[in-house]
Amino acid sequence: MKNKLWEFGTRQVVYAAIGAALYGVLSWVTNILALPAAGNIALRPAVVIPAFFGIAFGPIVGFLTGAVGNILGDFLSGWGFFWSWDVGNGLMGLVPGLMAGAVTSFKDRGTIVKAVIYSIIGVIVGMLFSSLMEIPISGIDMNTALVGYFTPAALSNAINVLVLVPIVMVAYDAIAARSGR
């Protein structure tokens, strides 16, 4: 029996492309909202997109939405290519995507709570990876990585997914119900 959680075909490519485009453009729009004293960290409510696409369509779609969307957002912002942050943003979609197989309803309270928990774990894993990679890449020390990069990025992203994941899940459920899906 094939595990649908890790399925990756034409449909998943389309979902990942749509998610990456949404994430990239919405990140670009909010990249001007830099967090004070936080390196190159911006307030990005769009982080809900990789988390939601992971929850709805699986970990591979979530990862690609986050990674490719971050590449696109950084490119549109004129920031260049930072592979470790692209991977970190991908992890913010992959980790919540690990629960995709267990989602039976996007409006079920228990499912929403699990989705928020997985999304916050994804934020922590993704931003910790990216922040710690700055040590060998940029030559910063551990304190700067944790206090200057990880803490503001993880905190702002966790608040964004805490608030926005439930809203997006319920909205998606309503749209899917109206369209007969």
C-alpha positions as CSV (number, residue, x, y, z in Angstrom):
1,M,0.0,0.0,0.0
2,K,1.4,3.4,-1.0
3,N,1.8,6.1,1.7
4,K,-0.2,9.1,0.4
5,L,1.6,11.4,2.9
6,W,4.8,11.4,0.8
7,E,3.0,11.2,-2.6
8,F,4.4,13.6,-5.1
9,G,2.9,13.9,-8.6
10,T,1.5,16.5,-10.9
11,R,-1.2,17.6,-8.4
12,Q,1.5,18.2,-5.7
13,V,3.7,20.1,-8.1
14,V,0.8,22.4,-8.9
15,Y,0.0,22.9,-5.2
16,A,3.6,23.6,-4.4
17,A,3.9,26.1,-7.3
18,I,0.8,27.9,-6.2
19,G,1.9,27.9,-2.5
20,A,5.4,29.1,-3.4
21,A,4.1,32.0,-5.6
22,L,1.7,33.1,-2.8
23,Y,4.4,32.9,-0.2
24,G,7.0,34.6,-2.3
25,V,4.8,37.5,-3.3
26,L,3.2,38.0,0.2
27,S,6.7,37.8,1.8
28,W,7.9,40.4,-0.6
29,V,5.1,42.7,0.4
30,T,5.9,42.4,4.1
31,N,9.7,42.2,3.9
32,I,9.8,45.9,4.5
33,L,8.6,45.3,8.0
34,A,12.0,44.7,9.6
35,L,12.1,43.6,13.2
36,P,14.2,46.1,15.3
37,A,17.6,44.8,16.3
38,A,17.0,41.5,14.6
39,G,19.6,41.1,11.8
40,N,17.8,40.7,8.5
41,I,14.6,39.4,10.1
42,A,11.2,40.7,8.9
43,L,7.7,40.4,10.2
44,R,6.1,38.0,7.7
45,P,2.5,36.9,8.3
46,A,2.8,34.9,5.1
47,V,4.6,32.2,7.1
48,V,1.1,30.7,7.5
49,I,1.3,29.7,3.8
50,P,4.0,27.0,4.0
51,A,2.5,25.7,7.2
52,F,-1.0,25.5,5.8
53,F,0.1,24.0,2.4
54,G,2.0,21.3,4.4
55,I,-1.1,20.6,6.5
56,A,-3.4,20.5,3.5
57,F,-1.2,18.8,0.9
58,G,1.6,17.0,2.7
59,P,5.2,17.6,3.8
60,I,6.8,17.7,0.4
61,V,4.4,20.4,-0.8
62,G,4.9,22.3,2.5
63,F,8.7,22.1,2.1
64,L,8.7,23.3,-1.5
65,T,6.2,26.0,-0.7
66,G,8.4,27.4,2.1
67,A,11.8,26.9,0.4
68,V,10.9,28.1,-3.2
69,G,8.6,30.8,-1.8
70,N,11.4,32.2,0.3
71,I,13.8,32.2,-2.7
72,L,11.2,34.1,-4.7
73,G,10.4,36.5,-1.8
74,D,14.1,37.3,-1.3
75,F,14.7,37.7,-5.0
76,L,11.8,40.1,-5.4
77,S,13.1,42.0,-2.3
78,G,16.6,42.2,-3.9
79,W,18.1,40.3,-1.0
80,G,20.0,37.6,-2.8
81,F,20.1,33.8,-2.2
82,F,20.5,32.4,1.3
83,W,20.1,28.7,1.1
84,S,20.0,28.1,4.8
85,W,17.1,30.4,5.3
86,D,15.4,28.8,2.3
87,V,15.8,25.3,3.9
88,G,14.5,26.7,7.2
89,N,11.4,28.2,5.6
90,G,11.0,24.8,3.9
91,L,11.1,23.1,7.2
92,M,8.3,25.4,8.4
93,G,6.1,23.7,5.8
94,L,7.5,20.2,6.1
95,V,7.0,19.7,9.8
96,P,3.3,20.7,9.8
97,G,2.9,18.5,6.7
98,L,3.7,15.5,8.8
99,M,0.2,15.6,10.2
100,A,-1.5,15.9,6.7
101,G,-2.5,12.3,6.7
102,A,-4.4,12.7,10.0
103,V,-6.5,15.7,8.8
104,T,-10.1,14.7,8.4
105,S,-11.7,18.1,8.8
106,F,-10.2,21.6,8.6
107,K,-12.7,22.9,11.1
108,D,-12.4,20.3,13.8
109,R,-11.1,21.9,16.9
110,G,-8.7,19.1,17.8
111,T,-7.3,19.1,14.3
112,I,-6.8,22.8,14.4
113,V,-5.0,22.6,17.8
114,K,-2.7,19.9,16.4
115,A,-2.1,21.9,13.3
116,V,-1.1,24.9,15.4
117,I,1.2,22.8,17.5
118,Y,2.9,21.2,14.5
119,S,3.2,24.6,12.9
120,I,4.9,26.1,15.9
121,I,7.3,23.1,16.1
122,G,8.0,23.7,12.4
123,V,8.8,27.4,13.1
124,I,11.1,26.4,15.9
125,V,12.9,23.7,13.9
126,G,13.1,25.8,10.7
127,M,14.3,29.0,12.4
128,L,16.7,27.2,14.7
129,F,18.3,25.4,11.6
130,S,18.6,28.7,9.7
131,S,19.9,30.7,12.7
132,L,22.5,28.1,13.7
133,M,23.7,27.8,10.1
134,E,24.7,31.5,10.3
135,I,27.5,30.5,12.6
136,P,29.6,28.7,10.0
137,I,28.2,30.8,7.1
138,S,28.5,34.3,8.5
139,G,31.0,33.7,11.3
140,I,28.6,34.9,14.0
141,D,28.7,33.5,17.6
142,M,26.1,31.3,19.2
143,N,24.7,34.2,21.3
144,T,24.1,36.3,18.1
145,A,22.5,33.3,16.3
146,L,20.1,32.6,19.2
147,V,19.3,36.1,20.4
148,G,19.7,38.1,17.2
149,Y,18.3,35.7,14.7
150,F,16.4,32.7,16.2
151,T,14.5,34.5,19.0
152,P,12.9,37.3,16.9
153,A,12.3,35.1,13.9
154,A,10.8,32.2,15.9
155,L,8.7,34.4,18.1
156,S,7.2,36.5,15.4
157,N,6.6,33.5,13.1
158,A,5.1,31.5,16.0
159,I,2.7,34.3,16.8
160,N,1.7,34.5,13.1
161,V,1.0,30.8,12.8
162,L,-0.8,30.7,16.2
163,V,-3.2,33.4,15.0
164,L,-3.4,32.6,11.2
165,V,-3.4,28.8,10.9
166,P,-6.8,28.4,12.5
167,I,-8.3,31.2,10.4
168,V,-6.9,29.8,7.1
169,M,-8.0,26.3,8.0
170,V,-11.6,27.3,8.7
171,A,-11.7,29.5,5.6
172,Y,-10.3,26.7,3.4
173,D,-13.0,24.3,4.8
174,A,-15.7,26.8,4.0
175,I,-14.4,27.3,0.4
176,A,-14.0,23.6,-0.1
177,A,-17.5,22.9,1.2
178,R,-19.0,25.5,-1.2
179,S,-17.1,24.1,-4.2
180,G,-18.2,20.6,-3.3
181,R,-14.7,19.2,-2.6
